Amino acid sequence: MLRFAIFALGAAALALPAAAQMPFPAEVRTQEITTNGATIHVRVGGTGPAVVLLHGYGETGDMWAPLAKDLVRDHTVVVPDLRGLGLSSKPEAGFDKKTQAGDVAGVLDALQIDRADLVTHDIGNMVGYAFAVQHPERVRRFVLIDAPLPGIGPWEEVLKNPLLWHFRFGGPDMERLVAGRERIYLDRFWNEFSATPSRFSEAAREHYASLYAMPGAMHSGFAQFAAFDQDAVDNKAFLAAKGKLEMPVLAIGGEKSFGPMMATVMRFAASDVTEGIIPDSGHWIMEENPTATSVMVRSFLTSQ
């Protein structure tokens, strides 16, 4: 069994108001940016080179609070919620990652940011790749954490893994099954894809469970996965037409999750790949080992 099978995009759910979000530094403000058919909830703060942090399933942009606290000292930090998730709007369509890359472009345009570093996790990797391959001139450095890219490298082997049954779990019947039981559904991801489940705190679980229980949130989450087939088609076309990414890439895997396979995957899609492994961590790197993750990311972003 491939060790990266454990990466499986995580989960979360019950609905809190904006004021209950996890704490970001005081200098980080929130705003709503309407673009590309969606309204994206964005946290922005700091000065200096821009860095965009993209979350994955089972979390929201709130996952990045520890890293934002570090980077905001000398960066302009931009942290969106992906469309359909967190406090962003819940449109009926547009969950293919090519479309969501347009959300990222629209957010940067609204903030008058021409070029940025990307730091991404889980489904955020897929959105980040779609943005970077379409707009390479806008990405200085790219950090991808603990999830593969549809259609790239060993993707077909990933799909065979029984741990990833949720990739095909969706539709109205499935939404009815999880309605009111979002926490039960999402605990499965937080527990099975952690090296130490207790590090994904009860407060974080309640917070994300509340957000995923908001109207339309689970529908949007299922739609993120349902788009994978189209994402694979798009990524193969990108690779054939545009070739490998040329900007420096750091491919990070959790020691007890994707591990070195993350770099193996990214070498199919990028020509300058550095391998990174977060020790004593599963998939949920910002909950399980935020200090090591922040040190590794900062070192890469600030290297010459």
C-alpha positions in Angstrom: 0.0 0.0 0.0 1.4 3.4 -1.0 2.2 5.4 2.1 0.7 8.5 0.6 -2.7 6.9 0.7 -3.1 8.3 4.2 -3.1 11.9 2.8 -6.9 11.8 2.3 -8.3 15.3 2.3 -9.7 15.9 5.7 -12.9 17.1 7.2 -14.8 19.3 9.7 -18.1 20.8 10.5 -20.8 22.7 13.0 -21.5 26.6 12.3 -20.0 29.5 14.1 -20.2 33.2 13.3 -17.3 35.2 11.9 -16.4 36.5 15.3 -15.7 33.0 16.5 -12.9 32.3 14.0 -9.5 31.1 15.3 -7.3 34.0 16.3 -5.1 35.7 13.7 -2.7 38.5 14.6 -4.4 41.8 15.3 -3.0 43.4 12.1 -4.8 40.8 10.0 -8.2 42.2 8.8 -11.0 40.4 7.0 -12.9 41.4 3.9 -15.2 40.0 1.3 -14.0 40.0 -2.4 -16.6 39.3 -5.1 -15.0 37.8 -8.1 -15.4 35.1 -10.7 -19.0 34.3 -9.7 -18.2 33.9 -6.0 -17.7 36.0 -2.9 -14.4 35.0 -1.2 -13.8 35.6 2.5 -10.2 36.8 2.8 -7.9 37.6 5.7 -5.2 40.1 4.8 -2.4 41.7 6.9 1.2 42.7 7.1 3.6 44.4 4.7 6.3 43.1 2.5 6.4 40.3 -0.2 2.9 38.7 -0.6 2.2 35.1 0.3 -1.1 33.4 -0.3 -2.1 30.5 2.0 -4.7 28.1 0.6 -6.5 25.5 2.8 -8.0 22.1 2.1 -11.1 20.1 2.9 -12.0 19.7 6.6 -10.6 23.1 7.5 -10.8 26.7 6.3 -8.3 29.5 6.0 -8.4 29.5 9.8 -5.9 26.5 9.8 -3.1 29.0 8.8 -3.3 31.1 12.0 0.0 29.8 13.4 1.9 30.3 10.1 0.3 33.7 9.5 1.4 34.8 12.9 5.0 34.1 11.9 4.9 35.4 8.3 3.0 38.6 8.9 6.1 40.0 10.6 7.7 40.6 7.2 5.1 39.5 4.5 1.7 40.6 3.2 -0.3 37.5 4.2 -3.4 36.7 2.1 -5.6 33.8 3.4 -8.8 33.1 1.5 -11.5 30.6 2.3 -12.1 28.5 -0.9 -15.4 28.9 -2.6 -18.2 27.0 -0.9 -16.2 26.6 2.3 -15.8 28.6 5.5 -17.3 32.1 5.2 -17.0 32.3 1.4 -20.2 32.1 -0.7 -21.7 28.7 -1.7 -22.3 28.9 -5.4 -23.9 26.0 -7.3 -20.9 25.5 -9.6 -17.3 26.3 -10.2 -15.6 23.7 -8.0 -13.2 22.5 -10.6 -9.8 23.8 -9.6 -9.2 25.7 -12.9 -12.2 27.8 -12.0 -11.1 28.3 -8.4 -7.7 29.4 -9.7 -9.6 32.3 -11.2 -10.9 33.1 -7.7 -7.3 33.4 -6.5 -6.4 35.6 -9.5 -9.5 37.8 -8.7 -8.5 38.1 -5.0 -5.0 39.2 -5.9 -6.2 41.6 -8.5 -8.6 43.2 -6.0 -5.7 43.6 -3.5 -3.5 45.0 -6.3 -0.9 42.2 -5.8 0.9 41.2 -9.0 3.1 38.4 -7.7 3.1 36.2 -4.6 4.4 33.1 -3.0 1.9 30.2 -2.7 1.7 27.9 0.4 -1.0 25.3 0.0 -2.4 22.2 1.8 -4.7 19.4 0.6 -7.3 20.6 -2.0 -5.5 24.0 -1.7 -2.6 22.2 -3.6 -4.9 21.5 -6.5 -6.2 25.1 -6.7 -2.6 26.4 -6.2 -1.3 24.3 -9.0 -4.1 25.4 -11.4 -3.2 29.0 -10.6 0.6 28.5 -10.9 0.4 26.6 -14.2 -1.9 29.2 -15.8 -0.1 32.3 -14.2 3.5 31.3 -13.7 4.6 34.9 -13.9 2.6 35.6 -10.8 4.1 32.9 -8.6 7.6 33.4 -7.1 7.9 30.2 -5.0 5.4 27.4 -4.3 5.0 25.2 -1.2 2.6 22.2 -1.5 1.7 20.2 1.5 0.5 16.6 1.8 -1.9 15.9 -1.1 -1.4 14.9 -4.7 -2.6 16.5 -7.9 -5.4 14.9 -10.0 -4.1 13.4 -13.2 -0.4 14.0 -12.3 2.0 11.2 -11.6 0.6 8.2 -9.5 -2.9 9.6 -9.4 -4.6 6.4 -10.6 -2.9 4.5 -7.8 -4.2 7.0 -5.3 -7.7 6.4 -6.5 -7.4 2.7 -5.9 -6.8 3.1 -2.2 -9.8 2.1 -0.1 -9.0 4.7 2.5 -10.1 7.3 -0.1 -13.7 6.1 -0.5 -14.8 9.7 0.2 -13.6 10.8 -3.2 -16.7 9.2 -4.7 -19.0 9.9 -1.8 -21.5 12.7 -2.6 -24.8 13.6 -4.1 -28.2 14.4 -2.4 -28.5 11.1 -0.6 -25.1 11.4 0.9 -25.9 15.0 1.9 -29.0 13.8 3.7 -27.0 11.1 5.5 -24.5 13.6 7.0 -27.0 16.4 7.6 -26.9 17.1 11.4 -24.0 14.5 11.7 -21.3 16.6 10.2 -19.0 16.2 13.2 -19.3 12.4 13.0 -18.4 12.4 9.4 -15.5 14.8 9.8 -14.0 13.2 12.9 -13.2 10.2 10.8 -10.8 12.3 8.7 -9.2 14.1 11.6 -8.7 10.8 13.5 -7.6 8.5 10.7 -5.2 11.0 9.0 -3.5 12.2 12.1 -0.4 10.7 13.6 -1.7 11.8 17.0 -5.5 12.6 16.8 -5.5 14.4 20.1 -3.4 17.2 18.6 -6.4 18.1 16.5 -8.1 19.8 19.4 -11.7 19.6 20.5 -12.0 23.4 20.1 -10.8 23.2 16.5 -13.1 20.3 15.8 -16.1 22.2 17.1 -15.1 25.3 15.2 -14.7 23.6 11.8 -17.7 21.3 12.4 -19.9 24.4 12.9 -18.6 26.0 9.7 -19.2 22.8 7.7 -22.7 22.6 9.0 -23.6 25.9 7.5 -26.2 25.8 4.7 -24.6 24.6 1.5 -21.2 23.8 3.0 -21.3 20.0 2.8 -22.8 20.2 -0.7 -19.8 22.4 -1.6 -17.4 20.0 0.0 -18.7 17.1 -1.9 -18.6 19.2 -5.1 -14.8 19.8 -4.5 -14.3 16.0 -4.7 -16.8 15.5 -7.6 -14.7 17.8 -9.7 -11.6 15.6 -9.5 -12.2 13.9 -12.8 -12.4 17.2 -14.6 -9.4 18.4 -12.6 -7.4 15.4 -13.9 -8.4 16.2 -17.5 -7.4 19.9 -17.0 -4.1 19.1 -15.3 -3.0 16.6 -18.1 -3.8 19.3 -20.6 -1.9 21.9 -18.7 1.2 19.7 -18.4 1.1 18.8 -22.1 0.6 22.4 -23.2 2.7 24.3 -20.8 5.3 21.8 -19.4 6.6 21.6 -15.9 6.5 24.5 -13.5 9.8 26.4 -13.4 9.5 28.3 -10.2 11.2 26.7 -7.1 8.8 24.2 -5.4 8.9 22.8 -1.9 6.9 19.6 -1.6 6.2 18.7 2.0 4.7 15.5 3.4 3.8 14.6 6.9 6.2 11.9 8.2 3.2 9.6 9.0 1.3 10.6 5.9 2.6 11.5 2.4 6.2 11.6 3.5 8.8 11.7 0.6 6.1 10.7 -1.9 5.0 14.3 -2.0 8.2 15.3 -3.7 8.0 12.3 -6.0 4.6 13.4 -7.2 5.7 17.0 -7.7 8.6 16.0 -9.8 6.1 15.0 -12.5 4.8 18.6 -12.5 7.8 20.8 -11.6 11.4 21.0 -12.6 12.9 22.5 -9.4 11.6 20.4 -6.5 12.9 20.3 -2.9 11.7 17.6 -0.6 10.5 18.4 2.9 9.1 16.1 5.7 7.4 17.3 8.8 8.4 15.0 11.7 5.9 13.5 14.1 3.0 14.5 12.0 0.2 13.0 9.8 -1.8 15.0 7.3 -2.9 17.8 9.6 0.5 19.5 9.8 -0.6 22.8 11.3 -2.4 21.1 14.1 0.2 18.3 14.7 3.5 20.2 14.3 2.9 23.9 13.5 6.4 24.9 14.7 8.3 22.6 12.4 6.0 23.5 9.5 6.4 27.2 10.0 10.2 26.9 10.2 10.4 24.9 7.1 8.1 27.2 5.1 9.8 30.4 6.2 13.2 29.0 5.4 12.1 28.1 1.9 10.3 31.4 1.2 13.2 33.5 2.4 16.0 31.6 0.8 17.8 33.1 -2.2 
